[in-house]
Amino acid sequence: MSNVRPDAPLAPQPAMIDGIFRALADPTRRHVLERLSERPTSVSELAARFAMALPSFVEHLKILEGCGLVHSRKVGRVRTYSLAPDRLRLAEDWLGTQRRLWEGRLDRMDDYLLKLKKEEDR
């Protein structure tokens, strides 16, 4: 019998987190996410700010969409992208977990060093 509740949220798979951080490693993709945080935007509006060929820019959008950081919808000939903030929260949660882990380690090391210092002062 499984101990996992059927309604419990699934933990993100490592490949999912890897894809998000891989996407965030590129400055063009980070700029796109910043822009999309303001409002949904068409491909042509997004691409206008970047000095690259449209097919190259669209590859960046495909990477962002592939890892779930953005969604797109097409109406007529216009494809519009919007931010998917839930996936950004996965990265934020992972970073928060790592921060808590290292803060705990540093706190324990600090306690140990203070203990050594007190023993040395006796």
N, C-alpha and C positions, 0 to 999 in steps of 0.2 A: 504494500500500500504506500502511495506517495505521500510525503509530508507537505507538498506544495499545494496551496489552495488554488482551485481552478480560476478564481477571479483575481489572483495576485498578478501584478504586472511582471512581464518577463524581463529578466536582466539582459542588458545589451550584450550582444556577442562581441568578442574581441575584434573580429573583422569589421564590424560596424563602427566601432570606436576608431580603428585604424583608418578607415575610409574618411571619416569626418576630419581627423587631424591631417590626413594627407591633403584633403581639399582646402583646409584652412592654412596650409603651409604656403600657398601661393598668394602673393599680394593682389593680383587681379581678382581672384575669387573672393578675397576678404573685402575688397572695395565693392564688388557686386552685392555681397551680403549687407554691407553698410547701406548701400543705396536702397536695397529692397526692404530694409528696416523702416524706411520712410513711407513706402507705398508699393503696391504691385506695379511693375513696369514692363513695357514691351521690350522685345529683343533689340529692336533698332534704337530705342532710347537708351538702353543699357550700353550697347556697343558704341554709341556716338562718342562716349568719353574716352575711349581707348584707341590707341594708335596701332591697330592690328586688323588683319583681314577678318571679315565676318565669320568665315568657317573656323578660323582659329579661336575667335571669341565664343562661338557656339560650342566648341569643345569644352571650354571652361564651364559653360552652363550645363552641359551634359554630365560633367563630373559632379557638380553641385547637386544636380537632380538625382544622380545615381546613388549618392550617399544620403539622400533624403533631406538635405539642407534647404532645398527650394522645391516648389511645385510649379508646374506650368499648365496652362490651359490655352486652347486655341479657339479663337472665334474668327471665322472667315479666314483671312490670310495672316492675321495678327496673333502671334504667340506671346502671352503675357506670363511673366514669372512673379512668384510671391515667395516670401520667406516662410520656412517651416520651423518655427522656434522650438518645437519639442526636441528636434535633433540637436540643436545647440545646447539644450539643457543636458543632454547625455554627456557632451564634452565638459560642461560645467560641473556636472556631478562627478565625473571621473577625476577632474582636477581637484575638486573639493575633497574627495576621498584621499588622494595623494597628499594634499596639504595637511589633512588631519593626521595621517600616518607619520609624516616627517616632523610635524610639530610635537607629536607624542614622543618620538624618538629623541628629539632635541631636548624636550623637557626632562626625560629620564637621564640623558647624558648630563644635563645641567645639575640635576639632583645628585648624581654620582660624583661630579666634580666638586660640588659644595661639601659633600660628605668627606671626600678626600682632603679638602682644604681644612675642614674642622679637625680631622684626625691629625693633620700635619701641625696645626696650631697648638695642639695639646702639649 
